[in-house]
Amino acid sequence: MFQPGPSLTFAHARSVTEAGLRAIGAGESEVDFSGVTEVDSTAVAMLLAWQRAARAKGVNLRCTGLPSSLASLARLYGVEELLPA
């Protein structure tokens, strides 16, 4: 299970996105967001990138502990249905 850390913001986008992609590449199929305390719109892009990478490997990505703030951003941008539940 991949845990991205507390901050999913522009300041950490590159390193967190890459860490998630490495985890998915190594076979992880679950992302645990329970430790996330800070998000911005970058978090939506990260999650979509991880979803694309998982689908390319034929894996259904599962997300747990998704912060309500991230779900709200996904709804705002009209991509909520694209996010793994």
Secondary structure, 3 states (H helix, E strand, C coil): CECCCCEECHHHHHHHHHHHHHHHHCCCCEEECCCCCEECHHHHHHHHHHHHHHHHCCCCCEEECCCHHHHHHHHHCCCHHHCCC
